[in-house]
């Protein structure tokens, strides 16, 4: 079973998305900030991160930068309410595999998740 970590400061979004993804067969957990993401990743293998860009403290760009520095190879989908072309390009340059705007359509998100998980690293 593939594992997904949601990294987002919106707890209600995290719980709803976790429930939706559990229903379709993924192993899912969530954390609410960048620091907790690295703490989680230090003890767990994750196939995919769903990463918000705008969070207090360590934001999504900080997380992307640190993932690269630590050579952590999880696939990444940026999921953000602050979607613009520059953010999409910047996150792709930093290793994100895809970029989705909030509010998201779950069916479209699921297609993107499956597509990203099937890609060779």
C-alpha positions as CSV (number, residue, x, y, z in Angstrom):
1,X,0.0,0.0,0.0
2,X,1.4,3.4,-1.0
3,X,1.9,5.9,1.8
4,X,1.0,9.6,1.6
5,X,1.9,12.4,4.1
6,X,-0.2,15.5,4.0
7,X,1.8,18.6,5.1
8,X,-0.7,21.4,5.7
9,X,-1.6,23.8,8.5
10,X,-5.4,23.5,7.7
11,X,-6.4,20.7,10.1
12,X,-9.9,20.3,8.7
13,X,-8.5,19.9,5.2
14,X,-6.0,17.3,6.5
15,X,-8.6,15.2,8.2
16,X,-11.1,15.4,5.3
17,X,-8.4,14.6,2.7
18,X,-7.0,11.8,4.9
19,X,-10.4,10.2,5.2
20,X,-11.0,10.4,1.4
21,X,-7.6,8.9,0.6
22,X,-8.0,6.1,3.1
23,X,-11.3,5.2,1.4
24,X,-9.5,4.6,-1.9
25,X,-6.7,2.5,-0.3
26,X,-3.8,4.7,0.6
27,X,-1.9,4.7,3.9
28,X,-2.2,8.3,4.9
29,X,-1.0,10.5,7.7
30,X,-0.7,14.3,8.2
31,X,1.3,16.9,10.0
32,X,0.6,20.6,10.3
33,X,4.0,22.2,9.7
34,X,7.3,21.8,8.0
35,X,9.2,20.9,11.1
36,X,6.8,18.1,12.0
37,X,7.2,16.9,8.4
38,X,10.9,16.3,8.9
39,X,10.4,14.7,12.2
40,X,7.8,12.3,10.6
41,X,10.1,11.6,7.7
42,X,13.0,10.8,9.9
43,X,11.2,7.7,11.1
44,X,8.9,6.8,8.2
45,X,9.1,6.1,4.5
46,X,6.6,8.1,2.5
47,X,5.9,7.6,-1.2
48,X,4.2,11.0,-1.7
49,X,4.0,14.3,0.0
50,X,1.0,16.6,-0.5
51,X,2.6,19.9,0.5
52,X,1.0,23.2,1.2
53,X,3.2,26.2,0.3
54,X,1.9,28.8,2.8
55,X,2.3,27.6,6.4
56,X,3.6,29.4,9.5
57,X,7.2,28.8,10.3
58,X,8.9,26.5,7.8
59,X,6.8,27.0,4.6
60,X,6.5,24.7,1.6
61,X,9.4,26.2,-0.2
62,X,11.6,25.7,2.9
63,X,10.4,22.1,3.0
64,X,11.3,21.6,-0.7
65,X,14.7,23.1,-0.2
66,X,15.4,20.9,2.8
67,X,14.2,17.8,1.1
68,X,16.8,18.4,-1.6
69,X,19.5,19.2,0.9
70,X,18.8,15.9,2.8
71,X,18.3,13.9,-0.4
72,X,14.9,12.7,0.6
73,X,13.3,11.2,-2.5
74,X,9.6,11.2,-1.9
75,X,7.4,12.4,-4.8
76,X,5.7,15.7,-4.1
77,X,2.5,17.3,-5.2
78,X,2.1,21.0,-4.1
79,X,-1.5,21.6,-3.0
80,X,-2.0,25.3,-2.3
81,X,-4.6,28.1,-2.2
82,X,-2.0,30.5,-3.4
83,X,-1.6,29.2,-6.9
84,X,0.2,31.3,-9.5
85,X,2.5,30.5,-12.4
86,X,5.6,31.7,-10.5
87,X,4.9,29.4,-7.5
88,X,4.3,26.5,-9.8
89,X,7.5,27.0,-11.7
90,X,9.5,27.6,-8.6
91,X,8.2,24.5,-6.9
92,X,8.9,22.4,-10.0
93,X,12.4,23.7,-10.1
94,X,12.8,22.6,-6.4
95,X,11.6,19.1,-7.1
96,X,7.8,19.1,-7.0
97,X,6.3,16.6,-9.4
98,X,2.9,18.4,-9.8
99,X,1.0,21.4,-8.6
100,X,-2.8,21.6,-7.7
101,X,-4.8,24.6,-6.6
102,X,-7.1,24.6,-3.6
103,X,-10.0,24.2,-3.4
104,X,-9.3,20.9,-5.2
105,X,-11.6,18.5,-6.9
106,X,-11.0,15.2,-5.3
107,X,-11.3,13.2,-8.5
108,X,-8.8,15.4,-10.3
109,X,-6.5,15.2,-7.3
110,X,-6.8,11.4,-7.2
111,X,-5.9,11.2,-10.9
112,X,-2.8,13.4,-10.3
113,X,-1.8,11.3,-7.3
114,X,-2.0,8.1,-9.3
115,X,-0.1,9.7,-12.2
116,X,2.7,11.0,-10.0
117,X,3.0,7.7,-8.1
118,X,3.3,5.7,-11.3
119,X,6.2,7.9,-12.7
120,X,9.7,6.6,-12.5
121,X,11.8,8.5,-10.1
